[in-house]
Amino acid sequence: VSADPASLLSVAASRRLPRERQKTVAVLDRNATISQMHIPKTAGLSLYKQLKPRGVNFRHVSSGFDERCYYVLRGEGDEHIAATFRNPLDHVYSLYLECSYTSFGRDMTLETDFPRDPEENLTSGYMPALSRWLEHFISENTEEYYNCYHPLNMQVRYLTCNDSAYPEGGHRRLRNQTDDLTEAIANMRSLFFVGISEHYVASVCMLLYQLQLPMTNCDCADQSAF
């Protein structure tokens, strides 16, 4: 096991961004408190459950209490905000599965018109209800989200929304809302920590490094793990 921080940083060296787009990695005292901007279905809960016992001081309990908009966390004085992001296609599909197949999703959508089909089959890929669900959200004017998740630009929405206008945080989307990508990118760059769910192990190790906590199970020489 390698605990050399330099080796962790070298994992992505071959894919380094142009200098003008690089950002210095912030390193805090290990007792620092961080706030997770938990975007549903991006491994935020897994990160919380794995790292809280290892000494990471999260301000908000996950899940539920950390599913907050960026500007709300900033408005509450949170300086060190962490968030993980996910490939949008995989993210949208995961949101659908959560709303359609989990006990949480079934409870939340119980008295709505959430599309379902008894013939739908995850194994064969026959997904007519998924198709209807996606078609519903093609219109940017729809606010109906079946009391579960509105998938349109959710990750951008969390970076640009404010809970005062969103009773359910970033779960829903307002009619004619403008999802400002430039604003979202600027806010993402201001985050203390950015993780990628598809590179979960590397993300965990990077957060441990930034908080100066023991980097156990971080074999930075094994690039296949990242």
Phi, psi and omega in degrees: 000130180260129177249016181279110182304326182297326181291328177295317182292336182280347181303319183261012185299324183290345180243031185298139177289158172305149186307321183291345180254000180282155179226135178294133180283124180282137177238126183247169171294145184297343179268003181296149177263132177241153177247125178270125171272091190276105173275122184307140175066035174236020179078015179296319179293320178298318179299316180298310183295326182281323189262338177299316177293345181263011171105003178282127181268096176274135180289321185248143178288141177246143001261177177102301185278350180252004178274073188238150178291153181306312186290335175291314179299317177297319180295333178275003177090010180288121181266326187248091183258132179244147178205149173246149182233164188217152174310124186303322180296313178295324182295313181298317179297320179294323177298318178297312181300321179296315183287330187267325193243346181269162178297323177301310182296318180296321178294317184291326184262008190306312184254035178240180178264030179307128184292132177222156178210120182297342181271354182298138186221112182294327183289314182280340182088007177279105190230065181295325180292322176300318180299317180292322178299314180295318180299325180299324186266005179297322179286125180288350183270353184281131174259345182292117182236017175060027177061027181230262180229136171264111190280345187294112176055037185301319184292323174293320182299316179299328181280351185230355186265172180223129185301335182297335178260350185233093181305332179256025182065223181274006181295326185250174181222136181277153179299135178060023177294141176262117177269098188277105183294322179298316178296319181296317180295319179298318179290324177297321180291341179274352182292148176294321183219136175235119177251159178237121186296328178291344176237057189298315182299314179298323180294316177301313182295322179295319179294320176300318179297315183293338178257008178054041177256157181306128183265061178288148181060031177243080178274090188290345178281341181270085185293340178294338180280350185249000000 
